[in-house]
Amino acid sequence: MVRSENVMIPASGVDLRISATYLIPENAHPKPPLIIMGLGIGAVKAAGPLPFAERFVAAGYATLRFDYLFFGESEGKPANLMSIPRELQDFLDVVAWARQQDNQWDVNRLIVWGTSFGGMHITALMAEDHGLAAGIMQCPCVDGLAAVMKVSLWRTLRMLPFILGD
């Protein structure tokens, strides 16, 4: 059996809350390690990481998926406001909150997981927070300029209407 719960985590520096959902194996003993899952640009917890979270839970981990402020179910207007420093702060806030939940999971075995642009946040988190047990980067974008330089000018020009429309 798996227990799921939605929580609202206070964000630092603003009067807003981060929406998160955790999955935890029922009656886990000892307390499971926790994998905190952050996503890439514009992605939300309802749109992709659940299959990964379910596999991690089946392997004995608890998982915590969250939406950055201004995205998904998290608070903040206007919707879809992108801020790299804010996303990193949201990740830090979620990690800090998770460390206070020692009745749920093993707070000494916190793992951060990021996909795509969220993988870049993992590099910063691992460099700053040596109390984390591990970091997992799935398809990380760790150098935006290098990624842009790999796309030909012709392809960029063909994508320009879609980029501007977005």
C-alpha positions in Angstrom: 0.0 0.0 0.0 1.1 3.6 -0.8 -0.1 6.7 1.0 -0.3 9.9 -1.0 -0.8 13.4 0.4 -0.9 16.9 -1.0 0.8 19.6 1.0 1.4 23.4 0.7 4.9 24.4 1.6 5.7 28.0 2.6 8.1 29.8 0.2 10.7 32.0 1.7 10.8 35.7 0.8 7.3 35.8 -0.5 3.8 35.2 0.9 3.1 32.2 -1.3 3.1 28.4 -1.0 4.6 25.7 -3.1 2.3 22.8 -4.0 3.8 19.3 -3.4 2.6 15.8 -3.4 4.3 13.0 -1.6 4.0 9.2 -1.9 5.2 7.0 0.9 5.2 3.3 1.3 2.7 2.3 4.1 4.2 0.8 7.2 7.8 1.3 6.0 10.3 0.3 8.6 12.8 1.7 8.9 11.7 5.1 7.6 12.4 5.3 3.9 14.8 7.8 2.2 13.0 10.6 0.4 13.5 11.6 -3.3 12.6 15.2 -3.9 11.6 15.6 -7.5 12.0 19.0 -9.4 11.2 19.4 -13.0 12.3 21.4 -16.1 11.1 24.6 -17.6 7.3 24.8 -17.6 6.8 21.2 -16.4 4.4 20.5 -13.6 4.2 17.6 -11.2 0.9 16.4 -12.7 2.5 16.0 -16.2 5.3 13.5 -16.1 7.2 12.5 -12.9 4.5 10.2 -11.5 5.7 7.0 -13.2 9.2 7.6 -11.9 7.8 8.4 -8.4 5.7 5.2 -8.4 8.8 3.1 -9.4 10.9 4.7 -6.6 8.1 4.0 -4.1 7.9 0.4 -5.2 11.7 0.2 -4.6 11.2 1.4 -1.0 11.7 5.2 -1.3 9.3 8.0 -0.4 8.9 10.7 -3.1 8.0 14.3 -3.0 7.0 16.0 -6.3 6.4 19.8 -6.4 5.5 22.6 -8.7 7.6 25.7 -8.7 5.9 28.9 -7.7 3.8 30.4 -10.5 3.4 27.0 -12.1 0.9 24.1 -11.7 -0.9 24.0 -8.4 1.6 26.3 -6.6 0.6 29.9 -5.8 1.6 33.0 -7.6 0.4 35.3 -10.3 0.9 35.8 -13.2 0.9 32.1 -14.1 4.0 30.6 -15.7 6.3 33.3 -14.6 9.8 31.9 -15.1 12.6 32.8 -12.7 15.7 30.6 -12.4 16.8 32.0 -9.0 13.2 31.6 -7.7 13.1 28.0 -8.9 16.3 27.2 -7.1 14.9 28.9 -3.9 11.8 26.9 -4.2 13.9 23.7 -4.3 15.8 24.9 -1.2 12.5 25.6 0.5 11.1 22.2 -0.3 14.4 20.5 1.0 14.2 22.6 4.2 10.6 21.6 4.7 11.4 17.9 4.1 14.1 18.0 6.7 11.4 18.9 9.3 9.3 15.8 8.5 11.2 13.2 10.6 8.0 11.4 11.4 7.5 10.6 7.6 10.9 9.6 6.2 14.6 9.4 7.1 15.6 13.1 7.0 19.2 12.1 6.9 18.8 10.4 3.6 17.3 13.1 1.3 17.9 12.7 -2.4 17.3 15.5 -5.0 16.1 14.6 -8.5 15.8 16.9 -11.4 15.0 16.4 -15.1 16.0 18.6 -18.0 16.5 22.2 -16.7 15.7 20.9 -13.2 18.9 18.9 -13.5 20.8 22.2 -13.5 19.3 22.9 -10.1 20.6 19.6 -8.8 24.2 20.6 -9.6 23.7 23.8 -7.5 22.0 22.0 -4.7 24.7 19.3 -4.4 27.5 22.0 -4.5 25.8 24.0 -1.7 24.2 21.4 0.6 26.5 18.6 1.7 23.8 17.1 3.9 22.0 15.7 0.9 22.5 11.9 0.4 22.6 12.0 -3.4 21.5 13.9 -6.5 20.0 12.4 -9.6 20.0 14.4 -12.9 17.9 13.0 -15.7 18.8 14.6 -19.1 20.3 17.7 -17.4 20.7 21.0 -19.2 23.7 22.3 -17.3 25.0 24.7 -19.9 22.3 26.7 -21.7 24.8 28.5 -24.1 26.3 25.2 -25.2 22.8 23.7 -25.8 21.8 26.7 -27.9 25.0 26.5 -29.9 24.2 22.9 -31.0 21.1 24.0 -32.8 21.7 25.3 -36.3 20.7 28.8 -37.3 18.4 27.5 -39.9 16.5 25.3 -37.4 16.3 28.2 -34.9 14.8 30.4 -37.6 12.3 27.7 -38.5 11.3 27.4 -34.8 11.1 31.2 -34.3 7.3 31.5 -35.0 6.6 28.8 -32.4 9.0 30.3 -29.9 7.4 33.8 -30.2 3.9 32.3 -30.1 4.8 30.5 -26.8 
